[in-house]
Amino acid sequence: NKWCKDVGLDCKVGGHTLRKTFGYHMRMQGVSIERISNLLNHRNIKVTFRYIGINDDENKEVINSFGL
């Protein structure tokens, strides 16, 4: 598919998968969830948590830090 060919890979991956993977890896590199949410153009930070598959413990910790 086009996405893979553009980066020299022989695979079948859609744009949605690449977008989710981008967000997940950004978080694992220490990028703030707020920044990732902004980069993914999410209106609600909770969407970003679900979208990139952050576990429930990290969800609660970060959400609680915002008083939500």
Biopython code that builds the backbone (N, CA, C, O; Angstrom):
import numpy as np
from Bio.PDB.StructureBuilder import StructureBuilder

atoms = [
    (1, "ASN", "N", (0.830, -1.198, 0.000)),
    (1, "ASN", "CA", (0.000, 0.000, 0.000)),
    (1, "ASN", "C", (0.867, 1.251, 0.000)),
    (1, "ASN", "O", (2.061, 1.187, 0.292)),
    (2, "LYS", "N", (0.274, 2.367, -0.322)),
    (2, "LYS", "CA", (1.006, 3.620, -0.501)),
    (2, "LYS", "C", (1.778, 4.043, 0.745)),
    (2, "LYS", "O", (2.928, 4.471, 0.643)),
    (3, "TRP", "N", (1.157, 3.928, 1.925)),
    (3, "TRP", "CA", (1.822, 4.371, 3.162)),
    (3, "TRP", "C", (3.139, 3.629, 3.367)),
    (3, "TRP", "O", (4.158, 4.237, 3.695)),
    (4, "CYS", "N", (3.113, 2.345, 3.176)),
    (4, "CYS", "CA", (4.321, 1.547, 3.372)),
    (4, "CYS", "C", (5.356, 1.811, 2.285)),
    (4, "CYS", "O", (6.545, 1.950, 2.571)),
    (5, "LYS", "N", (4.901, 1.878, 1.046)),
    (5, "LYS", "CA", (5.829, 2.126, -0.060)),
    (5, "LYS", "C", (6.546, 3.460, 0.103)),
    (5, "LYS", "O", (7.724, 3.578, -0.235)),
    (6, "ASP", "N", (5.837, 4.470, 0.622)),
    (6, "ASP", "CA", (6.438, 5.797, 0.804)),
    (6, "ASP", "C", (7.631, 5.774, 1.751)),
    (6, "ASP", "O", (8.534, 6.603, 1.641)),
    (7, "VAL", "N", (7.635, 4.815, 2.690)),
    (7, "VAL", "CA", (8.749, 4.731, 3.640)),
    (7, "VAL", "C", (9.624, 3.505, 3.388)),
    (7, "VAL", "O", (10.464, 3.149, 4.214)),
    (8, "GLY", "N", (9.416, 2.867, 2.241)),
    (8, "GLY", "CA", (10.276, 1.765, 1.840)),
    (8, "GLY", "C", (9.992, 0.433, 2.509)),
    (8, "GLY", "O", (10.880, -0.415, 2.590)),
    (9, "LEU", "N", (8.767, 0.232, 2.991)),
    (9, "LEU", "CA", (8.411, -1.030, 3.634)),
    (9, "LEU", "C", (7.487, -1.843, 2.741)),
    (9, "LEU", "O", (6.717, -1.293, 1.954)),
    (10, "ASP", "N", (7.575, -3.157, 2.873)),
    (10, "ASP", "CA", (6.683, -4.053, 2.144)),
    (10, "ASP", "C", (5.657, -4.595, 3.135)),
    (10, "ASP", "O", (5.844, -5.671, 3.703)),
    (11, "CYS", "N", (4.589, -3.857, 3.337)),
    (11, "CYS", "CA", (3.572, -4.245, 4.309)),
    (11, "CYS", "C", (2.231, -3.639, 3.917)),
    (11, "CYS", "O", (2.132, -2.855, 2.973)),
    (12, "LYS", "N", (1.215, -4.018, 4.658)),
    (12, "LYS", "CA", (-0.115, -3.452, 4.434)),
    (12, "LYS", "C", (-0.581, -2.820, 5.741)),
    (12, "LYS", "O", (-1.033, -3.515, 6.650)),
    (13, "VAL", "N", (-0.471, -1.520, 5.825)),
    (13, "VAL", "CA", (-0.858, -0.778, 7.021)),
    (13, "VAL", "C", (-1.616, 0.457, 6.570)),
    (13, "VAL", "O", (-1.193, 1.154, 5.647)),
    (14, "GLY", "N", (-2.730, 0.724, 7.221)),
    (14, "GLY", "CA", (-3.517, 1.901, 6.881)),
    (14, "GLY", "C", (-3.055, 3.136, 7.637)),
    (14, "GLY", "O", (-2.286, 3.051, 8.595)),
    (15, "GLY", "N", (-3.534, 4.264, 7.194)),
    (15, "GLY", "CA", (-3.191, 5.533, 7.829)),
    (15, "GLY", "C", (-3.600, 5.596, 9.288)),
    (15, "GLY", "O", (-2.893, 6.183, 10.107)),
    (16, "HIS", "N", (-4.735, 4.997, 9.621)),
    (16, "HIS", "CA", (-5.220, 5.015, 11.002)),
    (16, "HIS", "C", (-4.250, 4.289, 11.931)),
    (16, "HIS", "O", (-3.966, 4.762, 13.032)),
    (17, "THR", "N", (-3.747, 3.147, 11.488)),
    (17, "THR", "CA", (-2.782, 2.387, 12.284)),
    (17, "THR", "C", (-1.504, 3.183, 12.483)),
    (17, "THR", "O", (-0.956, 3.219, 13.584)),
    (18, "LEU", "N", (-1.034, 3.814, 11.434)),
    (18, "LEU", "CA", (0.182, 4.622, 11.544)),
    (18, "LEU", "C", (-0.017, 5.795, 12.495)),
    (18, "LEU", "O", (0.883, 6.132, 13.265)),
    (19, "ARG", "N", (-1.171, 6.404, 12.444)),
    (19, "ARG", "CA", (-1.485, 7.547, 13.311)),
    (19, "ARG", "C", (-1.509, 7.123, 14.781)),
    (19, "ARG", "O", (-0.948, 7.807, 15.636)),
    (20, "LYS", "N", (-2.159, 5.993, 15.070)),
    (20, "LYS", "CA", (-2.215, 5.489, 16.438)),
    (20, "LYS", "C", (-0.819, 5.123, 16.936)),
    (20, "LYS", "O", (-0.456, 5.422, 18.073)),
    (21, "THR", "N", (-0.046, 4.477, 16.074)),
    (21, "THR", "CA", (1.305, 4.070, 16.439)),
    (21, "THR", "C", (2.182, 5.286, 16.701)),
    (21, "THR", "O", (2.987, 5.282, 17.632)),
    (22, "PHE", "N", (2.033, 6.314, 15.898)),
    (22, "PHE", "CA", (2.767, 7.561, 16.101)),
    (22, "PHE", "C", (2.479, 8.119, 17.496)),
    (22, "PHE", "O", (3.404, 8.455, 18.235)),
    (23, "GLY", "N", (1.206, 8.217, 17.852)),
    (23, "GLY", "CA", (0.825, 8.740, 19.163)),
    (23, "GLY", "C", (1.366, 7.896, 20.296)),
    (23, "GLY", "O", (1.869, 8.427, 21.287)),
    (24, "TYR", "N", (1.266, 6.592, 20.156)),
    (24, "TYR", "CA", (1.749, 5.681, 21.195)),
    (24, "TYR", "C", (3.256, 5.836, 21.392)),
    (24, "TYR", "O", (3.723, 5.959, 22.525)),
    (25, "HIS", "N", (4.003, 5.831, 20.319)),
    (25, "HIS", "CA", (5.462, 5.936, 20.432)),
    (25, "HIS", "C", (5.899, 7.306, 20.946)),
    (25, "HIS", "O", (6.893, 7.411, 21.666)),
    (26, "MET", "N", (5.177, 8.335, 20.588)),
    (26, "MET", "CA", (5.484, 9.661, 21.140)),
    (26, "MET", "C", (5.344, 9.628, 22.661)),
    (26, "MET", "O", (6.190, 10.161, 23.379)),
    (27, "ARG", "N", (4.277, 9.003, 23.147)),
    (27, "ARG", "CA", (4.047, 8.918, 24.594)),
    (27, "ARG", "C", (5.142, 8.109, 25.268)),
    (27, "ARG", "O", (5.613, 8.485, 26.342)),
    (28, "MET", "N", (5.554, 7.005, 24.659)),
    (28, "MET", "CA", (6.601, 6.165, 25.238)),
    (28, "MET", "C", (7.947, 6.889, 25.261)),
    (28, "MET", "O", (8.832, 6.521, 26.033)),
    (29, "GLN", "N", (8.107, 7.903, 24.430)),
    (29, "GLN", "CA", (9.330, 8.710, 24.418)),
    (29, "GLN", "C", (9.244, 9.884, 25.391)),
    (29, "GLN", "O", (10.168, 10.692, 25.479)),
    (30, "GLY", "N", (8.127, 9.975, 26.124)),
    (30, "GLY", "CA", (7.996, 11.002, 27.151)),
    (30, "GLY", "C", (7.302, 12.279, 26.713)),
    (30, "GLY", "O", (7.262, 13.247, 27.472)),
    (31, "VAL", "N", (6.757, 12.303, 25.509)),
    (31, "VAL", "CA", (6.027, 13.485, 25.047)),
    (31, "VAL", "C", (4.735, 13.591, 25.852)),
    (31, "VAL", "O", (4.064, 12.586, 26.089)),
    (32, "SER", "N", (4.390, 14.791, 26.268)),
    (32, "SER", "CA", (3.202, 14.980, 27.102)),
    (32, "SER", "C", (1.938, 14.593, 26.348)),
    (32, "SER", "O", (1.842, 14.753, 25.132)),
    (33, "ILE", "N", (0.976, 14.081, 27.102)),
    (33, "ILE", "CA", (-0.289, 13.670, 26.505)),
    (33, "ILE", "C", (-1.006, 14.865, 25.883)),
    (33, "ILE", "O", (-1.726, 14.719, 24.895)),
    (34, "GLU", "N", (-0.806, 16.043, 26.464)),
    (34, "GLU", "CA", (-1.420, 17.253, 25.908)),
    (34, "GLU", "C", (-0.865, 17.549, 24.521)),
    (34, "GLU", "O", (-1.606, 17.897, 23.601)),
    (35, "ARG", "N", (0.442, 17.407, 24.386)),
    (35, "ARG", "CA", (1.098, 17.668, 23.097)),
    (35, "ARG", "C", (0.642, 16.654, 22.047)),
    (35, "ARG", "O", (0.360, 17.009, 20.902)),
    (36, "ILE", "N", (0.577, 15.399, 22.454)),
    (36, "ILE", "CA", (0.129, 14.355, 21.534)),
    (36, "ILE", "C", (-1.309, 14.610, 21.116)),
    (36, "ILE", "O", (-1.649, 14.489, 19.939)),
    (37, "SER", "N", (-2.149, 14.962, 22.075)),
    (37, "SER", "CA", (-3.550, 15.256, 21.789)),
    (37, "SER", "C", (-3.655, 16.376, 20.762)),
    (37, "SER", "O", (-4.470, 16.323, 19.840)),
    (38, "ASN", "N", (-2.815, 17.389, 20.940)),
    (38, "ASN", "CA", (-2.798, 18.506, 20.002)),
    (38, "ASN", "C", (-2.322, 18.062, 18.619)),
    (38, "ASN", "O", (-2.913, 18.438, 17.607)),
    (39, "LEU", "N", (-1.270, 17.272, 18.576)),
    (39, "LEU", "CA", (-0.739, 16.794, 17.300)),
    (39, "LEU", "C", (-1.745, 15.922, 16.551)),
    (39, "LEU", "O", (-1.797, 15.933, 15.321)),
    (40, "LEU", "N", (-2.540, 15.168, 17.306)),
    (40, "LEU", "CA", (-3.547, 14.304, 16.689)),
    (40, "LEU", "C", (-4.863, 15.036, 16.452)),
    (40, "LEU", "O", (-5.818, 14.473, 15.918)),
    (41, "ASN", "N", (-4.893, 16.301, 16.859)),
    (41, "ASN", "CA", (-6.071, 17.149, 16.670)),
    (41, "ASN", "C", (-7.316, 16.604, 17.380)),
    (41, "ASN", "O", (-8.424, 16.650, 16.846)),
    (42, "HIS", "N", (-7.103, 16.085, 18.601)),
    (42, "HIS", "CA", (-8.225, 15.610, 19.410)),
    (42, "HIS", "C", (-8.769, 16.767, 20.233)),
    (42, "HIS", "O", (-8.004, 17.581, 20.751)),
    (43, "ARG", "N", (-10.070, 16.838, 20.351)),
    (43, "ARG", "CA", (-10.715, 17.905, 21.136)),
    (43, "ARG", "C", (-10.726, 17.601, 22.623)),
    (43, "ARG", "O", (-10.842, 18.510, 23.445)),
    (44, "ASN", "N", (-10.605, 16.332, 22.971)),
    (44, "ASN", "CA", (-10.686, 15.914, 24.360)),
    (44, "ASN", "C", (-9.523, 14.974, 24.654)),
    (44, "ASN", "O", (-9.286, 14.020, 23.913)),
    (45, "ILE", "N", (-8.806, 15.245, 25.729)),
    (45, "ILE", "CA", (-7.630, 14.447, 26.078)),
    (45, "ILE", "C", (-7.991, 12.988, 26.356)),
    (45, "ILE", "O", (-7.169, 12.096, 26.148)),
    (46, "LYS", "N", (-9.213, 12.743, 26.822)),
    (46, "LYS", "CA", (-9.637, 11.364, 27.090)),
    (46, "LYS", "C", (-9.679, 10.548, 25.802)),
    (46, "LYS", "O", (-9.424, 9.344, 25.818)),
    (47, "VAL", "N", (-9.997, 11.195, 24.701)),
    (47, "VAL", "CA", (-9.988, 10.519, 23.397)),
    (47, "VAL", "C", (-8.571, 10.063, 23.075)),
    (47, "VAL", "O", (-8.367, 8.958, 22.571)),
    (48, "THR", "N", (-7.605, 10.907, 23.363)),
    (48, "THR", "CA", (-6.207, 10.575, 23.089)),
    (48, "THR", "C", (-5.773, 9.371, 23.910)),
    (48, "THR", "O", (-5.086, 8.490, 23.393)),
    (49, "PHE", "N", (-6.163, 9.318, 25.180)),
    (49, "PHE", "CA", (-5.826, 8.162, 26.016)),
    (49, "PHE", "C", (-6.341, 6.872, 25.388)),
    (49, "PHE", "O", (-5.597, 5.900, 25.255)),
    (50, "ARG", "N", (-7.611, 6.867, 25.004)),
    (50, "ARG", "CA", (-8.210, 5.672, 24.397)),
    (50, "ARG", "C", (-7.560, 5.372, 23.047)),
    (50, "ARG", "O", (-7.277, 4.218, 22.725)),
    (51, "TYR", "N", (-7.332, 6.398, 22.285)),
    (51, "TYR", "CA", (-6.822, 6.262, 20.922)),
    (51, "TYR", "C", (-5.463, 5.584, 20.882)),
    (51, "TYR", "O", (-5.228, 4.713, 20.045)),
    (52, "ILE", "N", (-4.568, 5.975, 21.777)),
    (52, "ILE", "CA", (-3.217, 5.413, 21.734)),
    (52, "ILE", "C", (-3.032, 4.245, 22.688)),
    (52, "ILE", "O", (-1.937, 3.689, 22.782)),
    (53, "GLY", "N", (-4.105, 3.861, 23.406)),
    (53, "GLY", "CA", (-4.069, 2.649, 24.213)),
    (53, "GLY", "C", (-3.260, 2.746, 25.483)),
    (53, "GLY", "O", (-2.641, 1.766, 25.898)),
    (54, "ILE", "N", (-3.252, 3.905, 26.109)),
    (54, "ILE", "CA", (-2.572, 4.030, 27.394)),
    (54, "ILE", "C", (-3.349, 3.217, 28.412)),
    (54, "ILE", "O", (-4.580, 3.236, 28.418)),
    (55, "ASN", "N", (-2.635, 2.501, 29.276)),
    (55, "ASN", "CA", (-3.321, 1.636, 30.231)),
    (55, "ASN", "C", (-4.100, 2.440, 31.271)),
    (55, "ASN", "O", (-3.858, 3.631, 31.466)),
    (56, "ASP", "N", (-5.031, 1.767, 31.930)),
    (56, "ASP", "CA", (-5.934, 2.435, 32.868)),
    (56, "ASP", "C", (-5.209, 3.114, 34.019)),
    (56, "ASP", "O", (-5.618, 4.194, 34.446)),
    (57, "ASP", "N", (-4.138, 2.507, 34.533)),
    (57, "ASP", "CA", (-3.410, 3.125, 35.641)),
    (57, "ASP", "C", (-2.806, 4.460, 35.225)),
    (57, "ASP", "O", (-2.896, 5.440, 35.964)),
    (58, "GLU", "N", (-2.196, 4.503, 34.053)),
    (58, "GLU", "CA", (-1.626, 5.760, 33.578)),
    (58, "GLU", "C", (-2.727, 6.752, 33.259)),
    (58, "GLU", "O", (-2.583, 7.947, 33.517)),
    (59, "ASN", "N", (-3.826, 6.267, 32.700)),
    (59, "ASN", "CA", (-4.984, 7.138, 32.456)),
    (59, "ASN", "C", (-5.394, 7.847, 33.731)),
    (59, "ASN", "O", (-5.484, 9.074, 33.767)),
    (60, "LYS", "N", (-5.638, 7.082, 34.764)),
    (60, "LYS", "CA", (-6.125, 7.637, 36.028)),
    (60, "LYS", "C", (-5.123, 8.613, 36.620)),
    (60, "LYS", "O", (-5.496, 9.682, 37.103)),
    (61, "GLU", "N", (-3.854, 8.244, 36.580)),
    (61, "GLU", "CA", (-2.808, 9.103, 37.137)),
    (61, "GLU", "C", (-2.774, 10.458, 36.437)),
    (61, "GLU", "O", (-2.746, 11.498, 37.095)),
    (62, "VAL", "N", (-2.776, 10.448, 35.129)),
    (62, "VAL", "CA", (-2.693, 11.700, 34.378)),
    (62, "VAL", "C", (-3.985, 12.497, 34.492)),
    (62, "VAL", "O", (-3.947, 13.709, 34.701)),
    (63, "ILE", "N", (-5.129, 11.831, 34.358)),
    (63, "ILE", "CA", (-6.409, 12.537, 34.465)),
    (63, "ILE", "C", (-6.553, 13.163, 35.845)),
    (63, "ILE", "O", (-7.005, 14.301, 35.963)),
    (64, "ASN", "N", (-6.175, 12.433, 36.886)),
    (64, "ASN", "CA", (-6.262, 12.973, 38.244)),
    (64, "ASN", "C", (-5.347, 14.175, 38.431)),
    (64, "ASN", "O", (-5.670, 15.080, 39.201)),
    (65, "SER", "N", (-4.219, 14.199, 37.745)),
    (65, "SER", "CA", (-3.308, 15.336, 37.874)),
    (65, "SER", "C", (-3.930, 16.615, 37.324)),
    (65, "SER", "O", (-3.492, 17.716, 37.659)),
    (66, "PHE", "N", (-4.956, 16.471, 36.477)),
    (66, "PHE", "CA", (-5.668, 17.628, 35.946)),
    (66, "PHE", "C", (-6.925, 17.935, 36.744)),
    (66, "PHE", "O", (-7.636, 18.896, 36.450)),
    (67, "GLY", "N", (-7.195, 17.118, 37.751)),
    (67, "GLY", "CA", (-8.391, 17.330, 38.552)),
    (67, "GLY", "C", (-9.659, 16.942, 37.819)),
    (67, "GLY", "O", (-10.732, 17.464, 38.122)),
    (68, "LEU", "N", (-9.554, 16.035, 36.858)),
    (68, "LEU", "CA", (-10.722, 15.604, 36.075)),
    (68, "LEU", "C", (-11.333, 14.349, 36.660)),
    (68, "LEU", "O", (-12.323, 13.841, 36.133)),
]
sb = StructureBuilder()
sb.init_structure("model")
sb.init_model(0)
sb.init_chain("A")
sb.init_seg("    ")
for serial, (resi, resn, name, xyz) in enumerate(atoms, 1):
    if name == "N":
        sb.init_residue(resn, " ", resi, " ")
    sb.init_atom(name, np.array(xyz, "f"), 0.0, 1.0, " ", f" {name:<3s}", serial, name[0])
structure = sb.get_structure()
